[in-house]
Amino acid sequence: MFYKVIKILLIFAFIPFAFNFLFSSSNAFAKDIWYCPMHPHYTSDRPGLCPICNMSLVKKQGHPSAGHAMQEHLQASGKEGTEGHAPVSLTPQQMQWTGVKTAAVQRAPLVKKVRAAGYVSTVHELFEYQDQFIQAHIDYVTTYRDYKRFAHTRRNWDAHRALQVKIHETKDKLLRLGLGPMEIEKLEKVTWRNAWQQPELLLFKDDVPYWVVAQIFESDRGFLTAGQEVEVEIPAYHEQAKGVVRFIGGIFDSQTRTVNALIELQGHRGELEGDMFVHVTIPIELNESVMVPKEAVLDTGTRKIVYVQAKPGVFEPRDIEVVALGDNGWAVKSGLKEGEQVAVEGNFLLDSESRLQAAFAGASQGGHSHGN
């Protein structure tokens, strides 16, 4: 009997230690996170295979909530995070191993070269372009005459406003055709009867023997204006020539998604034939804006992300809005300030680690973890 009592007491004494051991083991196992190297958003609490690509899951080393803690720190300081990404902290040795390098965000003009295929214009095409010049000229002169007439009478305000709109439309068309403000001002003094006889609109000039038609892609149309200087390469003769954009068409080719620009060749006295192929390069320089190196921008298709060095070794993922891509980088609309440092090398590794940290931070809260 005495021995039975001793056994019962020993069993009850062991129960708390057993529960404590099981609870501790369960917690230790729960802290282990396994993830897919190819799909870091998929995590599990045990080893196995990724259901997406069938790769073996890899055990995450370190505390899974570190990225989440850094994200909370940024939010507390008033900085917005980037969805699906977390800040990344690197030691100087890790930065050296991964090859992470930074560059400063600067204010500079966007520099770009628009390149297009083209050909030497034929006489028939020149007649068509000349008709557009003359018709636009007549439209502006007659509209301006009617506008001035209604301005004096003021008897029909609706017609007066409609003519104001038409004045702007016809003036914009003349600007696209290559006429400057001073030339348009001269047209306002031309009478309707001789509006079609203005010699400055004629394309057949003795001092301009050749014209080139350049096929400008739709995405580059906004960079072009009449009067821009261009460089023309003539492969048939291995020659270079200078030119000036005189006219930009307003109708896009639905097949090629291009618009034609008529270019006046200057100073070329060689023999060229109609439809002869040429290469056209148009240098563009826009106003100053915030510029970031194109190597710094990771384009996901729907978002553009950069990694900003908040302090030595700490990189924040940040969404930015861009205006256009030039030869010297992206012009930024919002998201970056002049003087900030952004990663330009090693940012793909930063992006992978950032996604992993974000996935682990979500898994630690139970939002994205899975069991097999």
MOGIJO-V923524 format. One record per pair of residues at least 4 apart in sequence whose ideal C-beta (glycine too) atoms are under 7 Angstrom apart, sorted by the first residue. I is the first residue (numbers start at 0). J is the second residue. Records with the same first field share a line. If there is no record, write none. Layout:
I=J, J
//
This chain:
0=4
1=5
2=6
3=7
4=8
5=9
6=10
7=11
8=12
9=13
10=14
13=17
14=18
15=19
16=20
17=21
18=22
19=23
20=24
21=25
22=26
23=27
24=28
25=29
26=30
29=44
31=44, 58
32=42, 59, 63, 359, 362
33=42, 43, 45, 46, 56, 57, 58
34=39, 41, 42, 56, 57, 59, 355, 358
35=39, 41, 49, 51, 52, 54, 56
36=54, 57
37=49, 52, 54
38=49, 51, 52
39=354, 355, 358
40=358, 367
41=49, 51, 369
42=358, 359, 362, 367, 368, 369
43=47, 56, 368, 369, 370, 371
44=368, 370
45=370, 371
46=56
47=56, 371
48=53, 54, 55, 56
49=53, 54, 56
59=63, 359
61=65
63=359, 362, 363
64=68, 360, 363
65=69, 356
66=70, 85, 86, 356, 357, 359, 360
67=71, 85, 360, 363
68=72
69=73, 85, 86, 88
70=74, 80, 85, 86, 360
71=75
72=76
73=78, 80, 86, 315
74=80
81=304, 316, 317, 318
83=354, 357
84=316, 353, 354, 357
85=353, 356, 357, 360
86=313, 314, 315
87=314, 349, 352, 353, 356
88=312, 313
89=93, 94, 99, 312
90=312
91=95, 312
92=96
93=97
94=99, 312
97=345, 348
98=344, 345
99=342, 344, 345, 349
100=343, 344, 345
101=308, 340, 341, 342, 343
102=292, 295, 341, 343
103=338, 340
104=289, 291, 335, 336, 337, 338, 339, 341
105=290, 337
106=287, 288, 289, 290, 337
107=287, 290, 327
108=284, 285, 286, 287
109=285, 288, 290, 323, 325, 327, 330
110=284, 325, 326, 327
111=222, 283, 325, 326
112=280, 281, 282, 283, 326
113=215, 219, 222, 223, 281, 283
114=280
115=213, 214, 215, 279
116=214, 278
117=211, 212, 213, 214, 277, 279
118=212, 274, 275, 276, 277
119=209, 211, 271, 272, 273, 274, 275, 277
120=124, 125, 210, 211, 212
121=273, 274
122=126
123=127
124=128, 212
125=129, 202, 203, 210
126=130
127=131
128=132, 202, 246, 261
129=133, 201, 202
130=134
131=135
132=136, 176, 200
133=137, 195, 200
134=138
135=139, 169, 172, 173, 176
136=140, 186, 194, 197, 200
137=141, 194, 195
138=142, 169
139=143, 169, 170, 173, 186
140=144, 186, 189, 191, 194
141=145, 191
142=146, 162, 165, 166, 169
143=147, 166, 187
144=148, 191
145=149, 162
146=150, 162, 163, 166
147=151
148=152
149=155, 158, 159, 162
153=159
155=159
156=160
157=161
158=162
159=163
160=164
161=165
162=166
163=167
164=168
165=169
166=170
167=171
168=172
169=173
170=174, 183
171=175
172=176
173=178, 183
174=178, 225
175=225, 247, 249
176=225, 246
177=225, 226, 245, 246
178=182, 183
180=184
181=185
182=186, 199
189=193, 194, 197
202=210
207=263
209=264, 267, 271
210=261, 262, 263, 264
211=231, 242, 262, 264, 277, 279
212=259, 261
213=260, 262, 279
214=255, 257, 259
215=219, 220, 223, 257, 258, 260
216=256, 257
217=251, 256, 257
219=223
220=258
222=283
223=227, 244, 247, 260, 281
225=244, 245, 246, 247
226=243, 244
227=244, 281
228=241, 243
229=242, 243, 244, 262, 279, 280, 281
230=239, 241, 280
231=240, 242, 262, 264, 277, 279
232=239, 277, 278
233=238, 240, 277
234=276, 278
235=275
236=269
238=269
240=264, 267
241=265, 266
242=262, 263, 264, 265
243=262, 263, 265
244=260, 262
245=261, 262, 263
246=260, 261
247=258, 260
248=258, 259
250=258
251=256, 257, 258
252=256, 257
262=279
271=275
288=322, 330, 331
289=331, 335, 337
290=327, 328, 329, 330, 331
291=295, 296, 305, 328, 329, 331, 335, 341
292=328, 343
293=324, 328, 329
294=343
295=305, 341, 342, 343, 346
296=303, 305, 329
297=304, 346, 350
298=303
299=304
302=318
303=319, 321
304=316, 317, 318
305=317, 319, 335, 341
306=314, 315, 316, 341, 342, 346, 349
307=314, 315, 317, 339, 340, 341
308=313, 314, 340
309=313, 315
314=342, 349
316=353
317=334
318=334
319=331, 333, 334, 335
320=332, 333, 334
321=329, 330, 331, 332
322=330, 332
323=330
324=329
325=330
331=335
335=339
342=346, 349
345=349
346=350
347=351
348=352
349=353
350=354
351=355
352=356
353=357
354=358
355=359
356=360
357=361
358=362, 367
359=363
361=366, 367
362=367, 368
//
